Amino acid sequence: MVTLSKERLVAFTDAVLAIIMTILVLELERPEELTWQGLWDLRMNFFAYTISFFWLGTMWVNLHRSWDSVEKINNNLVWNSLILLFFSSFFPYATNLVASDFNNSVAQVFYGMIILAVTGSNVWMYRELSKLSEEALASNGFNILDRAGKIDVIIKIIGLLLSLTVFPPAVMWSVLITAVIIVIPRSI
């Protein structure tokens, strides 16, 4: 049996997330004319970029807090990390879709599906981490498995449903609301 190195998995996760976050900024549109008005016209691009960047950044902070107390990892955790990174790698694409047509229901719903897929992967990861170390779950400022974590998911699902029916930008706003009210305060 091969022993899996926690440090190698953490380094791989860090590298992939750094690349994803870098691609986010590279996907930002350039203004048609480099003026203040041209930049203002791209405000939804910057808004979508900001939401995605800080959502990924907060996920990274919480992962590191949780992984810190884990001594050894297992194969389930390695595969969970790979699935988490797979869904996370869609962020630049989904963010670009939303940024280019902010009020488009299809773009918003696709973004919401990526958010929920990453959130689901996080739930699986935190469950696996808690099996490996009780401290891993306790050290995480944001526990997706507790009451606030469930409220976070419910708000995102409501945003997704609203995007499908009456208010296309609801997904992006639900992610912002959960980040500002639930996730980031508990991470700090």
Backbone bond lengths (Angstrom), bond angles and torsions (degrees), N, CA, C in turn:
res aa  C-N    CA-C-N  psi(-1)  N-CA   C-N-CA  omega(-1)  CA-C   N-CA-C  phi
1 M - - - 1.460 - - 1.528 109.67 -
2 V 1.309 116.52 134.25 1.451 122.30 -179.07 1.528 109.49 -87.68
3 T 1.334 116.59 132.77 1.451 121.09 176.27 1.516 108.89 -82.54
4 L 1.319 115.60 129.80 1.456 120.59 -179.93 1.525 109.50 -90.10
5 S 1.301 116.01 136.47 1.456 121.36 -178.51 1.531 110.76 -91.76
6 K 1.321 115.35 121.38 1.461 120.10 177.35 1.526 110.61 -60.99
7 E 1.325 116.73 -42.40 1.461 121.05 -177.39 1.523 111.85 -61.34
8 R 1.322 115.45 -39.32 1.470 118.90 -179.69 1.531 111.02 -67.97
9 L 1.330 116.90 -40.58 1.459 120.55 178.34 1.525 110.94 -66.67
10 V 1.323 117.29 -41.60 1.468 121.16 178.03 1.524 110.21 -63.15
11 A 1.334 117.47 -43.11 1.465 121.01 179.28 1.531 110.89 -63.51
12 F 1.325 116.48 -41.83 1.461 120.58 177.98 1.527 110.52 -62.51
13 T 1.326 116.97 -46.09 1.460 121.72 178.73 1.523 110.64 -60.24
14 D 1.329 116.60 -45.78 1.470 121.09 177.59 1.528 111.41 -57.77
15 A 1.325 116.21 -45.91 1.464 120.59 -177.25 1.529 111.25 -63.80
16 V 1.320 116.45 -45.98 1.461 119.42 -178.65 1.526 110.60 -65.14
17 L 1.326 117.44 -44.07 1.471 119.74 178.25 1.528 111.26 -63.09
18 A 1.320 117.68 -38.00 1.466 120.35 177.85 1.528 110.70 -63.64
19 I 1.316 116.78 -40.33 1.466 120.48 178.19 1.531 110.24 -65.36
20 I 1.324 116.45 -45.02 1.469 120.68 179.59 1.530 110.02 -59.20
21 M 1.320 117.02 -44.72 1.468 120.89 -178.78 1.525 111.06 -67.55
22 T 1.311 117.42 -32.70 1.464 120.93 177.02 1.528 110.52 -69.98
23 I 1.320 116.21 -42.02 1.466 119.58 178.52 1.524 110.44 -61.96
24 L 1.331 117.28 -34.26 1.467 120.37 177.57 1.525 111.30 -52.82
25 V 1.326 116.52 -48.86 1.466 119.63 -177.50 1.523 110.93 -70.77
26 L 1.315 117.49 -32.50 1.468 120.05 178.90 1.525 112.05 -69.10
27 E 1.330 116.60 -22.66 1.464 121.58 179.82 1.530 112.85 -82.31
28 L 1.333 117.28 -8.47 1.467 119.18 179.10 1.525 109.85 -63.25
29 E 1.328 114.95 136.86 1.466 119.87 178.61 1.528 110.60 -72.87
30 R 1.303 114.54 151.62 1.468 120.74 172.25 1.519 107.47 -90.67
31 P 1.327 117.30 145.44 1.470 118.38 177.16 1.526 110.06 -66.88
32 E 1.329 114.99 148.39 1.464 119.21 177.58 1.516 110.54 -59.19
33 E 1.320 115.51 -39.94 1.456 122.04 176.16 1.520 106.89 -130.84
34 L 1.327 117.03 130.61 1.458 120.55 -176.00 1.530 109.94 -77.94
35 T 1.316 113.69 82.92 1.466 122.36 177.07 1.525 106.87 -135.61
36 W 1.351 115.54 169.66 1.469 118.97 176.73 1.517 110.06 -62.05
37 Q 1.323 116.74 -37.84 1.467 120.34 177.93 1.530 110.78 -65.47
38 G 1.327 116.17 -39.39 1.462 120.60 177.86 1.520 111.81 -61.54
39 L 1.332 116.05 -41.81 1.465 119.98 176.58 1.531 110.75 -67.80
40 W 1.342 116.78 -41.28 1.461 120.65 179.28 1.536 110.87 -60.90
41 D 1.307 116.72 -36.25 1.459 120.96 179.69 1.538 111.65 -63.93
42 L 1.307 117.16 -20.61 1.470 122.07 179.56 1.530 112.56 -98.11
43 R 1.316 117.36 15.86 1.475 121.32 -175.42 1.530 112.44 -56.74
44 M 1.319 118.90 -35.45 1.464 120.72 179.52 1.531 110.52 -70.06
45 N 1.325 116.97 -31.52 1.471 120.31 174.07 1.524 110.18 -62.29
46 F 1.335 115.50 -46.87 1.462 120.07 179.89 1.528 111.21 -66.25
47 F 1.322 116.18 -36.93 1.462 120.64 178.59 1.534 109.99 -63.71
48 A 1.327 117.38 -48.95 1.467 121.58 179.26 1.531 110.48 -61.66
49 Y 1.328 117.23 -42.47 1.459 121.48 177.82 1.526 110.78 -60.38
50 T 1.324 117.05 -46.42 1.461 121.93 -177.98 1.518 111.19 -61.70
51 I 1.331 116.79 -46.22 1.467 120.89 179.04 1.529 109.86 -59.17
52 S 1.316 117.56 -49.16 1.466 121.55 -177.96 1.524 111.88 -64.77
53 F 1.329 116.35 -44.07 1.466 119.70 -178.19 1.525 110.89 -61.20
54 F 1.320 116.55 -49.53 1.463 118.71 -177.20 1.528 112.36 -73.40
55 W 1.320 117.75 -27.68 1.464 119.75 174.86 1.529 109.26 -64.98
56 L 1.330 116.82 -47.40 1.463 120.79 177.54 1.530 111.24 -64.83
57 G 1.323 116.45 -41.03 1.460 120.50 179.72 1.521 112.47 -62.94
58 T 1.311 116.65 -41.44 1.460 120.72 178.40 1.525 110.13 -66.86
59 M 1.321 116.52 -39.31 1.465 119.96 176.30 1.529 109.58 -60.22
60 W 1.313 117.34 -43.13 1.462 121.91 179.86 1.531 110.84 -61.56
61 V 1.335 117.15 -45.53 1.473 120.98 179.11 1.528 110.24 -59.36
62 N 1.326 116.49 -47.80 1.462 120.57 -178.45 1.522 112.31 -65.34
63 L 1.327 116.94 -37.80 1.461 119.70 176.72 1.527 110.84 -61.48
64 H 1.315 116.42 -44.46 1.464 119.05 -178.99 1.518 112.41 -65.07
65 R 1.303 116.57 -38.92 1.469 118.87 176.48 1.522 110.71 -61.89
66 S 1.297 116.54 -42.29 1.461 120.77 -177.75 1.522 112.17 -71.45
67 W 1.303 116.97 -38.96 1.464 121.09 -177.59 1.524 112.34 -74.01
68 D 1.315 117.30 -21.77 1.460 120.97 -174.11 1.523 112.75 -56.78
69 S 1.324 118.03 -39.41 1.464 120.22 -175.76 1.529 113.31 -89.13
70 V 1.321 117.55 -1.00 1.464 120.77 -179.73 1.525 108.85 -84.59
71 E 1.320 115.72 127.77 1.472 120.71 179.52 1.537 111.22 -85.40
72 K 1.340 115.48 -51.26 1.457 121.07 -177.92 1.511 108.84 -124.69
73 I 1.323 114.64 152.00 1.456 119.94 177.90 1.522 109.29 -112.90
74 N 1.317 115.81 167.42 1.458 120.04 177.93 1.529 110.12 -125.71
75 N 1.304 115.62 176.05 1.453 121.63 -177.27 1.534 111.64 -63.54
76 N 1.339 117.36 -36.77 1.467 120.19 177.96 1.525 111.10 -59.30
77 L 1.311 116.71 -41.91 1.460 121.18 -179.46 1.530 111.23 -66.82
78 V 1.311 116.90 -38.06 1.464 120.90 177.65 1.527 109.77 -62.73
79 W 1.323 117.15 -47.55 1.461 120.29 179.85 1.517 111.89 -67.38
80 N 1.317 116.65 -37.19 1.456 119.33 176.57 1.516 110.83 -61.85
81 S 1.326 116.72 -42.05 1.467 120.83 177.92 1.515 110.99 -61.22
82 L 1.312 116.45 -41.35 1.455 120.53 179.53 1.535 111.05 -64.18
83 I 1.320 116.93 -42.35 1.472 120.65 178.54 1.525 110.08 -66.80
84 L 1.324 117.14 -42.00 1.470 121.63 177.36 1.531 110.41 -58.55
85 L 1.311 116.65 -45.41 1.468 120.71 179.74 1.526 111.65 -68.49
86 F 1.326 116.97 -34.64 1.469 120.38 176.71 1.528 109.84 -59.37
87 F 1.326 117.56 -52.86 1.465 119.94 -179.64 1.522 111.08 -65.54
88 S 1.332 117.30 -37.70 1.465 120.93 178.67 1.522 111.62 -63.40
89 S 1.331 116.68 -31.00 1.472 119.93 -178.60 1.531 112.17 -66.15
90 F 1.323 117.62 -14.40 1.468 121.19 176.07 1.530 112.48 -80.22
91 F 1.324 117.87 -10.53 1.462 119.91 -177.26 1.522 114.08 -56.40
92 P 1.336 120.51 -46.95 1.468 118.11 179.12 1.528 112.55 -59.49
93 Y 1.312 116.77 -41.86 1.463 120.64 -179.57 1.532 110.70 -66.50
94 A 1.335 116.64 -50.50 1.467 120.70 -178.92 1.524 110.95 -63.24
95 T 1.320 116.95 -39.89 1.464 121.10 178.80 1.518 110.41 -63.96
96 N 1.328 116.59 -41.08 1.463 120.60 178.12 1.522 111.34 -63.23
97 L 1.326 117.54 -40.64 1.467 120.60 177.72 1.526 110.92 -60.80
98 V 1.329 116.17 -46.91 1.465 120.88 -179.88 1.527 110.01 -66.00
99 A 1.311 116.63 -42.48 1.472 120.41 -177.64 1.528 111.62 -63.97
100 S 1.317 116.83 -37.10 1.459 119.21 -176.94 1.534 113.06 -79.21
101 D 1.344 117.56 -20.68 1.476 120.42 177.31 1.526 107.59 -151.15
102 F 1.319 115.35 77.85 1.464 122.61 -170.49 1.524 113.15 -58.90
103 N 1.300 118.38 -33.08 1.462 121.58 -177.42 1.522 113.15 -95.08
104 N 1.308 116.82 16.75 1.458 120.97 179.14 1.523 109.59 -88.70
105 S 1.314 116.22 120.82 1.463 122.14 -177.10 1.532 112.00 -61.43
106 V 1.326 118.03 -41.08 1.463 121.16 -178.66 1.529 110.47 -63.43
107 A 1.329 117.01 -44.92 1.466 120.91 178.97 1.526 110.68 -61.87
108 Q 1.319 116.45 -45.26 1.467 120.66 -179.02 1.536 111.37 -65.26
109 V 1.324 116.75 -42.60 1.468 120.12 -179.81 1.528 110.18 -65.80
110 F 1.327 116.93 -40.74 1.470 119.52 176.74 1.530 109.93 -60.72
111 Y 1.320 116.96 -45.05 1.472 121.19 176.89 1.534 109.82 -58.33
112 G 1.330 116.42 -45.15 1.463 121.09 179.47 1.520 112.37 -62.38
113 M 1.329 116.68 -37.13 1.464 119.84 178.02 1.529 110.82 -65.51
114 I 1.326 116.68 -38.43 1.462 120.18 177.10 1.532 109.66 -65.67
115 I 1.333 116.56 -44.57 1.473 120.71 177.89 1.526 110.35 -56.72
116 L 1.338 116.91 -46.98 1.462 120.15 -178.42 1.528 112.17 -69.73
117 A 1.323 118.09 -34.14 1.468 120.66 176.75 1.525 110.51 -65.72
118 V 1.330 117.07 -42.38 1.468 120.27 177.62 1.532 109.77 -67.24
119 T 1.320 116.66 -40.95 1.463 120.37 177.79 1.531 110.27 -61.18
120 G 1.326 117.17 -44.29 1.464 120.32 176.93 1.516 112.32 -60.89
121 S 1.327 116.58 -40.43 1.469 120.57 176.69 1.524 110.67 -63.79
122 N 1.338 115.90 -37.84 1.467 119.75 176.90 1.525 111.26 -63.93
123 V 1.325 117.19 -41.81 1.464 120.49 178.44 1.527 109.67 -58.67
124 W 1.317 115.76 -47.45 1.461 120.28 179.23 1.531 110.53 -60.99
125 M 1.344 115.67 -42.64 1.456 119.11 -179.44 1.526 111.69 -64.12
126 Y 1.330 117.83 -45.25 1.460 120.01 -179.65 1.525 111.72 -64.64
127 R 1.316 117.15 -34.33 1.473 119.43 175.24 1.523 109.99 -64.27
128 E 1.315 116.39 -44.00 1.462 120.13 179.60 1.524 110.95 -66.15
129 L 1.326 116.79 -42.45 1.457 120.52 177.69 1.520 111.32 -61.60
130 S 1.328 117.41 -38.86 1.468 119.96 -179.26 1.521 111.17 -67.86
131 K 1.341 117.95 -27.11 1.464 120.77 174.87 1.528 110.70 -70.09
132 L 1.335 115.45 -33.11 1.461 120.41 -177.81 1.521 112.40 -83.59
133 S 1.335 116.33 -28.87 1.461 120.31 -178.06 1.525 109.51 -159.46
134 E 1.319 116.54 120.63 1.468 120.70 176.85 1.526 110.20 -61.92
135 E 1.335 116.61 -33.84 1.463 121.19 -179.59 1.527 111.98 -66.75
136 A 1.329 117.43 -27.88 1.470 120.84 -177.50 1.517 110.63 -60.08
137 L 1.307 116.13 -43.35 1.455 119.79 -179.20 1.521 110.35 -73.02
138 A 1.336 117.06 -40.64 1.465 121.03 -178.11 1.523 111.79 -68.98
139 S 1.332 118.46 -32.54 1.467 121.23 -175.95 1.522 112.32 -78.08
140 N 1.314 116.72 -15.17 1.456 120.30 -179.43 1.519 108.96 -76.58
141 G 1.323 116.90 122.81 1.451 120.58 179.06 1.514 112.71 -62.39
142 F 1.302 117.48 -26.97 1.460 121.22 178.91 1.507 108.13 -124.14
143 N 1.318 116.61 109.47 1.448 121.92 -179.74 1.524 108.81 -99.20
144 I 1.296 116.72 108.61 1.461 122.04 -177.85 1.524 110.99 -64.09
145 L 1.324 117.35 -15.98 1.457 120.33 -177.59 1.528 112.83 -90.49
146 D 1.318 119.03 -8.22 1.464 120.65 -179.01 1.525 110.81 -91.76
147 R 1.323 116.32 -175.59 1.464 121.73 -175.98 1.536 112.05 -58.36
148 A 1.336 117.12 -46.37 1.464 120.21 -179.97 1.532 111.29 -63.31
149 G 1.324 116.85 -36.18 1.458 120.57 177.38 1.518 111.56 -64.43
150 K 1.315 116.02 -38.88 1.465 119.99 178.03 1.527 110.69 -68.67
151 I 1.330 117.47 -38.76 1.467 120.95 176.35 1.528 109.98 -62.92
152 D 1.324 116.58 -40.75 1.464 122.13 176.56 1.530 110.38 -54.73
153 V 1.322 116.84 -49.12 1.463 121.63 -178.84 1.530 110.33 -65.84
154 I 1.312 117.70 -41.86 1.469 121.37 -179.74 1.531 110.63 -61.43
155 I 1.330 117.25 -43.96 1.469 120.66 179.13 1.534 110.43 -62.20
156 K 1.320 117.34 -40.38 1.469 120.66 178.95 1.529 111.25 -66.98
157 I 1.327 117.59 -37.85 1.469 120.42 177.42 1.529 110.19 -67.11
158 I 1.331 117.06 -40.84 1.468 120.43 176.02 1.528 109.93 -60.77
159 G 1.346 116.97 -43.00 1.467 120.72 176.31 1.518 111.79 -59.05
160 L 1.321 116.17 -41.94 1.464 120.63 178.67 1.527 110.98 -63.31
161 L 1.323 117.03 -44.17 1.469 120.86 179.18 1.529 111.72 -64.88
162 L 1.334 116.61 -40.65 1.466 119.68 176.95 1.523 111.30 -64.86
163 S 1.336 116.93 -37.33 1.469 120.52 177.65 1.521 111.39 -64.56
164 L 1.303 116.23 -34.49 1.468 120.85 178.97 1.523 112.77 -71.97
165 T 1.337 116.43 -25.04 1.463 118.76 -170.73 1.525 114.45 -113.68
166 V 1.332 118.00 -64.54 1.466 119.01 -168.55 1.525 116.60 -121.61
167 F 1.318 117.96 -23.10 1.468 119.99 -174.11 1.524 109.83 -138.84
168 P 1.344 117.33 89.32 1.465 121.06 -174.63 1.533 115.96 -49.65
169 P 1.349 121.23 -42.69 1.471 118.94 -177.17 1.536 114.81 -75.54
170 A 1.322 118.15 6.45 1.469 120.96 -175.29 1.526 113.40 -59.12
171 V 1.322 118.30 -33.86 1.466 119.87 179.35 1.524 110.50 -61.27
172 M 1.313 116.07 -50.81 1.464 119.66 -177.89 1.527 110.32 -61.04
173 W 1.314 116.94 -41.99 1.461 120.37 179.75 1.530 111.20 -67.65
174 S 1.331 117.86 -36.24 1.462 119.66 178.69 1.531 111.08 -66.64
175 V 1.328 116.71 -37.14 1.464 120.40 177.12 1.533 109.70 -65.89
176 L 1.322 117.16 -42.23 1.465 120.36 177.22 1.530 110.83 -62.23
177 I 1.318 116.96 -45.87 1.470 120.71 -178.48 1.523 110.76 -61.51
178 T 1.326 117.08 -47.64 1.471 118.69 -179.46 1.530 111.18 -65.90
179 A 1.322 117.38 -35.70 1.466 119.89 179.04 1.522 111.04 -65.41
180 V 1.328 116.98 -46.96 1.466 121.20 -175.04 1.526 112.20 -73.92
181 I 1.325 117.18 -37.63 1.464 120.24 -173.76 1.528 113.10 -92.38
182 I 1.339 117.59 -35.04 1.464 119.82 -173.47 1.528 113.34 -111.42
183 V 1.326 116.73 -57.93 1.458 120.82 -167.24 1.526 113.93 -72.64
184 I 1.322 117.64 -56.97 1.472 120.29 -175.29 1.528 112.31 -64.04
185 P 1.344 120.16 -45.12 1.468 118.85 178.01 1.533 113.67 -58.30
186 R 1.323 116.97 -36.88 1.460 119.94 -179.42 1.532 110.83 -77.41
187 S 1.334 117.41 -20.99 1.465 120.67 178.20 1.521 112.08 -80.19
188 I 1.311 115.42 -28.41 1.468 120.63 -177.94 1.483 107.83 -80.39
